[in-house]
Amino acid sequence: MANFDLVILGGGSGGYACALRAAQLGLQVVLIEKDKLGGTCLHRGCIPTKALLHAGEVADSARHSAEFGVKAEFHSMDMVAVNAYKDGVISKLHKGLQGLVKSRNITYVEGSGKLVSRDTVEVNGQRFNAKNVVLATGSYAKSLPGLEVDGKTIVTSDHAMHMTHVPKSVIVLGGGVIGCEFASVWKSFGAEVTIIEALPHLVALEDESSSKQLERAFRKRGINFELGTKFKSATKNAKGVTVTLEDGKSFDAELLLVAVGRGPVSQGLGYEEQGIKMDRGYILVDEKCRTNIPGIWAVGDLIPTLQLAHVGFGEGILVAEEIAGLNPRAINYDGVPRVTYSEPEVASVGLTTAAAKAKGYEVVELNYDLAGNGKAQILKTAGSIKLVGEKNGPVLGIHMVGSRVGELLAEAQLIFNWQADANDVAPLIHAHPTLSEAMGEAHLALAGKPLHAHG
Ligand SMILES: Cc1cc2nc3c(=O)[nH]c(=O)nc-3n(C[C@H](O)[C@H](O)[C@H](O)COP(=O)(O)OP(=O)(O)OC[C@H]3O[C@@H](n4cnc5c(N)ncnc54)[C@H](O)[C@@H]3O)c2cc1C
């Protein structure tokens, strides 16, 4: 086989980003994918879920149209049409991505690959040898011991993407990002939804104030949840499933979604045999995504960093540039923006109050309520922007709740990553009336000169 500069195993966000950037830098690349180019994010993750959430938003707009003086009626969901819309979005992006890979002269190989030596991947009986091997095999939806996913009554997000009807009732096991997004979708589609979460809060990795606001908003929307209580068992019956918790409570529903996290795809792929250091299936890497074996790299959900598509993109680009000798800067993972795209959205960048205190910062906090923001009133959304700052120092974290606040992260991440303080941001004039004005107002208030804020 021809000699390549790098062979990449897995064509998801991490793998294809690495391939595109490496090819752009003049390297000879082979990209191996056993399923569809684009991976989880494009086919089973970010894109389909956000299309479903948007369909839910349209349904809610129809339901609440009278509040805006519009005479319309919500009738029902047509899941065949919803899926056609969602699949149309995926298909267009998939075609675009395939064209991009082709145009960069990347050798694309379809098939299941295995690492057979420290510089060789075998696929379909063919061996691809390269100076560098990038492992990017991603992750899968986990379940709990004794909880068998059948794809019909007990499902994971992989199955939930393809529902052909709206279930009357759903239990969502896991109140993390994926669980809360599906709870939001199904409530909008008209199902009765109950979330079961073992931790004390929904989206427990977020600042506690964001979790509490999401819980308040979900309660208002009629989404039920049980917090701080562990799953014990699930029994299928004629009507669906009964879930019992360790505290003795039990719940019945037509469908159970298991959303208890994702594990790395690393079994049986030759990683251990080649001596790559791993922990619970995750590949361990340094700040440049290098494994302990020279010439072998790993990116994306396969390594124990944030399981987000844009983190995979960033790591893939980092590895390509490092291989090309550009010596790129390591990623600051605190500076990665995070969004839960439920209604309302939860978005953040930087440190939570608890994390900032744990790091020894003298913390100041500022809560700007969206009640004071004109656009938020027009949209009829509630929520806030919370700033966590170092006393007389930079902004350490920005935490937001409300419809569409994910769009405000573009500015929030610049503020955090450029280590701006309140006085740097306060003089910047924000367009009126936009939600982004709330970002300006929060910093005005933190700088001691609140405009549309009490106190
Ligand atoms: C329901 C859901 C919603 C999500 N929403 C978001 C979101 O809104 N925003 C966000 O940033 N992230 C989101 N994510 C996370 C995001 O999808 C992942 O972080 C991202 O896809 C990880 O990219 P990756 O390249 O590491 O892995 P993957 O995308 O999983 O790609 C790995 C690829 O490797 C291939 N592969 C595996 N083994 C082999 C083999 N032996 N040979 C050849 N190919 C192989 C697989 O087929 C796959 O295509 C979501 C995930 C889910 C499940």
The ligand as a Gaussian input file, in Angstrom:
#p B3LYP/6-31G(d) Opt

LIG

0 1
 C      -28.140000      12.238000      21.244000
 C      -26.847000      13.001000      21.171000
 C      -26.874000      14.373000      21.019000
 C      -25.684000      15.094000      20.949000
 N      -25.759000      16.443000      20.796000
 C      -24.610000      17.151000      20.729000
 C      -24.655000      18.554000      20.517000
 O      -25.733000      19.154000      20.376000
 N      -23.481000      19.237000      20.444000
 C      -22.277000      18.599000      20.597000
 O      -21.252000      19.265000      20.536000
 N      -22.204000      17.261000      20.789000
 C      -23.344000      16.530000      20.856000
 N      -23.264000      15.171000      20.996000
 C      -21.934000      14.541000      21.155000
 C      -21.243000      14.363000      19.807000
 O      -22.089000      13.646000      18.928000
 C      -19.933000      13.596000      20.029000
 O      -19.155000      14.280000      20.984000
 C      -19.126000      13.484000      18.736000
 O      -19.873000      12.818000      17.754000
 C      -17.827000      12.726000      19.006000
 O      -17.100000      12.625000      17.826000
 P      -16.050000      11.420000      17.622000
 O      -15.435000      11.643000      16.293000
 O      -15.189000      11.281000      18.806000
 O      -16.947000      10.104000      17.617000
 P      -18.115000       9.638000      16.667000
 O      -18.866000      10.776000      16.110000
 O      -18.868000       8.605000      17.442000
 O      -17.363000       8.961000      15.437000
 C      -16.659000       7.780000      15.542000
 C      -16.746000       7.087000      14.211000
 O      -15.848000       5.973000      14.224000
 C      -16.448000       4.925000      13.499000
 N      -15.813000       3.670000      13.930000
 C      -15.845000       3.103000      15.156000
 N      -15.114000       1.985000      15.161000
 C      -14.610000       1.842000      13.910000
 C      -13.783000       0.885000      13.309000
 N      -13.318000      -0.173000      13.959000
 N      -13.461000       1.037000      12.001000
 C      -13.924000       2.107000      11.300000
 N      -14.714000       3.044000      11.845000
 C      -15.052000       2.921000      13.128000
 C      -17.924000       5.012000      13.855000
 O      -18.723000       4.382000      12.896000
 C      -18.126000       6.519000      13.908000
 O      -18.594000       7.044000      12.698000
 C      -24.440000      14.416000      21.044000
 C      -24.401000      13.028000      21.158000
 C      -25.594000      12.318000      21.208000
 C      -25.540000      10.827000      21.332000

